[in-house]
Amino acid sequence: MPELLLHYIWLRKAFMAFPQTTTDGREVEVVDVGLHNMDAGPDFFNAKLRIGGVMWAGNVEIHVLSSDWYRHGHDTDPAYDSVVLHVVKRADREVYNSRGEAVVQCELRYPEAEHQLERLLQDRQELCRMRLTADPSLLTDDWKRSLLRDRMRRKTEAIDQLLELTRNNWEEAFYITLAHNFGFHTNGLPFELTARQTPLAFLLKHRNSLFQLEAMLFGQSGLLTETAATDDYSHRLLAEYRFLQQKFSLVPIDGSRWKMLRMRPRNFPHVRIAQFAALLHQSEFLFSQVVQETGLKQLRSLFDAEPSDYWQTHYRFGAQAPLSVKTLGKTAVDLLLVNTVAPYQNAWAATRSNRAGQEGAFALLEAIPAERNHITDRWRLLGLTVRTAADSQAYIQLYEHYCLVNRCSGCDVGYQIFTVKN
């Protein structure tokens, strides 16, 4: 039996027709199942339970077997000391929290037709698709707003982690995130690794020279090697990198991390690195500019950076492009605004308790056209409106953190479709 099924049974109170008792025989009355937790920590927060006639308020953890408590390390995690009831399918051993206190357990009784519940979970995506196609209004505006804010919160948490890594250097953290997003999903990781291996302070020392910025970034990317250097430009670039590498004690990443198979010339990592170098060349303190600017037109103009002459006609060393590469396209710029600028505007405003600034970040998403990808296309096929980036970000959050991981029980749409009475 999947643990998710027990979550579903608990959340929907499918056990209510059956008497519940603790493993030591005390009656359990569930007054409130609590709030379903989608993040780290106990599965349900703030449940209200009457155990042996005594009212308890606290958290509930759910497992298939009692021994899963130890397998997941809850016996040493103080976050689980607040658990007042351990709900399981089978209690195969006693459990204790990090303070050495015994945790009360209950073997959950529920309808015997377990296979029907499992079949329901297996068919849930198809059932959800059918119902949403027939009635798109099941996905309400309130739920979309909640999804969007949850997505922004997760991005803020990622920013906080980078700030801790960079000792609260917002410019450096922004630079690393921007580099990742310059990889546009396919090459996000190697781009980010390149940035992490190349401190922004080193690049800023040579910001006035686009050639030196290119040399440092291409060298650090692992794409600029003796073998890859096949023409005069790349030979000169490599020589410059060797000088900078010695100057700053630089260590490049493994160039094999980059993906180029079946990629259009304008999307090659070499082109993106050249565009990134051009952006750094023309924009000192870019982070400071993006958190002060609110207009979409003005923000787009900040990313209007044209690469050097060589990259106007090449898409990798020694390979000429069939068409002129030039600047980032409007769609690419909008993706950078959605995934980098808006989250940093929100995070920066949040640290200063600037509610208007936070709302401005959400307003920016409302002003940008929706992203087009396989996830948003799925929702469009169901007849849902995906008009702005705020819409597409909400739908991506729904797909990735609910649909894809079968969290129907925590979804507002799933609640309407998969209630016990249905």
N, C-alpha and C positions, 0 to 999 in steps of 0.2 A: 504494500500500500504506500503511495507517495505521501510525504508529510504535508504537501499542499492540500490533499484531500481532508486531512484532519483540520487544517486551518479553515477550510471552507465549511466544514461541519460545525466548527465552533463559532465562526463568524455569523453563520446563518441560523444558529440555534437549532440545527436539525436533531439535536439530542434531547430536546425539551420534553418529549413524551416518555422519556426513560429516566428512572431514578438513578442519580449519580451519587457515588460515595467515594470517600478516600480509601486508600489501600488498607488503612487501619479501621475501616468501618464507619466513619462519621459521615453523616448526610451532607451533600453539597448542593446548595441552591445558587444558581447563577442569576444574579440580579442584573448585572451589566457585563457583557463579554469584554468590554474595553475597546480601546482604539487600536486598530491593526497597524503595527509598525512595519514599514517597508525598509528601514535602515538597520544599522547595527543595534544590538540590544535585544531584550525580551520581545517575544512575538506580539503581545498585546499589552498596552499600557492602561493603567488606571481602571482595571476591572473591579467590580464589586461582587463579592461572594459571601454567602453565609455558610460557614463550615462548622458543623456540629452545633448550630444555633448561635454562633458568634460571627458578627459581621466583620469582614476583612476588605480592605481596599489596597490594591497593589497590582503587580504585573503578573502575567501568565506566560509561561513558556510551553511550547508544544513540540513533542517528538513522537516518533513511532515507537521507539524503545526507551526505557528509562536510561539505559547505558549510553544513549546518544548524548546525554548531559555531559558525560566525561569525554566522549569522543570529540565534542565541540569545544572542550576546554572551559565550560561554564563554572566548574568547581574552583577555578583559580581566578575568575573574572569578577571583580566587585560589582560590575554593572548588573549582574544577575542575583545579587544579594536581596534585591527588592521583589523577587519572585515569590508570590504567596501560594501559587498552585502550579504544579508540574503536571500537565495533561498529556497522557500517553495512550497508545493503543494497548501496549503491554508493559507492565512494570516488571522488568527483569532484575532490578536491584534497587536498593535505597540510594538516594543522592543527597549530597551535602553542598552547601555554598562555600564561598571563600573564607567565611568566618567559622566554618566547621559546624554550622547549624543544619539539622535535617530539613529538607524541603518536602512539604506536603504534596502527595501525589494522588492522581485520580485516573483510573483506567476508564476512558470515555466509552459510554454505551450510546449507540446510535442505531438507525435502521439497518437490518441485516443485509438488505439488498445493496451491499457495498459495490458490486459490479456495476450497478446502475449509476451510482455516483461517479465511479471511475470513468464510465462511458460518457457521462455528461461532461467531465473535464476534458476527455479526449476530443469530443466533438464541439467544444466550446467556441473555437475560432470560427468554424463553419456556421454554427448557430448565430454567433454574434454578427458575422458578415451578412447573413440573411436578414436578421432583424434590423441592422443599421441600413441596409439597402432599402428596406421597406419603410423605415422611419428614421431618417437622419437626425431628427430632433432629439433622439435619445442621447446624443452627445451634446450636452448643453453648453452654453457660453460660460457659465460659472465653472464647469469642470475643465473647459479649455483654459480659462484663466488660471485655475489652480495648477494645471499641468505646466503651463508656461512659467509660473513662479517657481515651481519645483525644479524645472530645468535650469532656470537662472540660479537657483540656490546651489545646485550641484556644481555649476560652473564657478560660482563664487568660492566654494570649498576647494576646488582645484587651484584657483588663484591664491587662496590662503596658503596652500601647501607650497606653492612657488615662492610666495613672499617669505615663508619661513626658511626656504632653501637659500634665498638671496639676501637674507637679513633685512627684510622689509624694504628692499630696493624695488620700487614700483616700475621704474624704467626698465630694469633688467628682467623682471618678471613678465612685463608686457612684451618685451623683445623675444623672450623664449616662446610665449604663447603665439605671438604673431608668426614666428618662424614655423612652428608646428602647423599652423593653419595655412601657411604658404605652400605646404605640401599637399593641400587639398585632398585629404583622406588617403590617397594612394601612397604618398611619400611624406606623410605627416611625421612619422617617427624618426626617420633619418634626418629630416630637416630640424626637428627639435634637438636631436642629439648633437648635430653640428653646432647649434646655437649654445647648447650647454657646454660644449668643448671650447667655445670661442667667446669669452666674456665681452660684453658690450663695451666695456671701458677700453679694451684693446682696439676695437673697431673705431671707436670715436676718436682715438688718437690719430687715425689716418682718414677721418671722414672727408676731408677736402680732396682726397685722391680716390676717384672711382676705381682706377686700376688697382690700387693697393687693397681696396675693399674686396674687389673681385678675387684678387690673389689669395687673400686670407680665407675668404669663405669657400672658394673652390678647393683650396688646399685642405682645409679642415673637413670638407665634405668627403674626402677620399676619392673624389672623381678626377682630381688633377694629379696624375702620376707620370712617370717617365714613359710608360707605354701609351697613355692617353694623349700626351702632348705630341701632336702630329703636324703642327704648322708653326709659323713664326710667332703668332700671338700666344698660343698656349705654351711655347717654349719660354717666352719672356715672362709669362704669368707664373710659370713654375719656378723660374729663377727668383722672381720677387717673393714668392711664397717661402722658398728656402731661407731667404734673408729674414722674413718676418717670423718664421717658425723658430729660428735660432734666437731672435730677439725676445720673443715672448714665451719660449719653451712650449710651443704648441704641439699637441698630439692629435692627429686627424682621426676621424671615425673610419670604420671599415666601409669602403666604397661599394661593396657588394650588397649593402642594405638597400640601395636605391633600386626602384622598379621602373623599367622603361619599355617592357614588352607591350606591344599593341597600343602604344601611346602616340597621340598626335604630336607633331613637332613643336607646336606652341606650348604644349604641356610638359615637355621634357624637363627633368630636374635642373639641367644646365640653364635653361631659359628662366626658370623660376628663381634660381640663385642669382642670376644676373639682374633680374627685376628687383629682388630683395636688396642687393647691393646698391642699386640705383635709388631705392627708397631711403636707405640709410644715408646715402650721399647727400640727398636733398633735404632731409628732415632731421634736424637736431632736436632732441627731446620730443619725439613724436608722441609719447604717452601724454605729456603735458598738454599737447595740442588737442588730442582726441577727447580728453575729459572736460575740456573747456568749450569745445564746439558742439552744437546741438543740431545744426542744419544738415540735412541729408546731402544737399548739393556740395556744401563746403567740406563735409567729411569725405565724400567721394574724391574731391579734388586733392586731398592730402595723399591719396594713393595713386595719383596720376604720375608715376615715375617711369621715365623712358630709359631702357638699358643702353649700354655703350654701343658704338657703331658696329662692332664685331657681331654682337648678338641681334642686331637688326636683320642679319642675313644668315645666321647660323643657329642650329638648335642643339649642337654638341660640338666638341672640338673637332675641327676639320670637316664638318658636315654642314653643307649649306641648306638653309630652309627653303622650301618651295615658295613660301610667301613671307613677307616681312613680319617679324614678330612684334616689335614695338611694345606697347604698354599692356598692362592687365586689362582684360575686358570688363565691362560693367557688371556682368554676372559674378565674375571672380572677386571684384572689389566688394560687391554686396555681401558675398559669403564671408569676407574678412570683417566687414562691419557687424554681421550677425554673430559670428563666432568669437570675435576678439574685442571689437570696440564696445558693443553694447554690454557684454559682461563686465568689462573693466569700468565702464561708466557707472554701472550699478554697484560694483564692489567698492569703488572709490567713494561714491556718494554715501554708501552704507556706513563706512568707517567714520564719516563726518555727520552722521544722523541727518543727512540731507535728503528728505523724502522727495522733494521736487526733482532732485538730480536722479534719484532712482526711477521715478515715474518717467523722466525724460529718456532713460535707457529703454523702457518698455515702449514709449512713444516712437522711438527710432525703429524698433522692430515692426511697429504698425505701419510705418512709412515705407518700408522696404518690401518689394514684391516677394511672394513666397518662393522658397527654394524648390527646385525640380530635381527629384531623385526617386529611387525605387520605392521609398517609404511613402512619400507624399503622393506618388502616383497611385499607390494602393488605396489611399483614402479618397482620392478623386474618383476612382472607379466605383466606390460605394455611394457616390452622389454627394459627398461632403464638400463644402466650400473651403478651398485652400487659397486664400487671396493674398494674405500678407505673410511676412516672415514670422510674425507672432503666431499665426495659424500653423505654419509648417513646423515651427519649433515645438508647439504644443502637441502636434500629431506625432512628431518624432519621439518625444518624451513618452507618449502613450504607447507607441509601438515597442520601443526599446525596453521600457521598465514595467510594462504591464502585459501586453500581448505576447511578446517574445518569450517572457519568462513565466507565462501562465498565471499572472496575478489578477485573474478576473475577479476574485473576491474583494479586492481592494479598489476596483475601478467602478466609477459611478454608472457606467454603461453596463458593466457586468452585474452590478447590483440589481438593475432593473430587469435584466434578462435571466439571470441565474439564481433568483431567489428560490427558497425552498418550495414555495407554493407553485413555482413554474417547473 
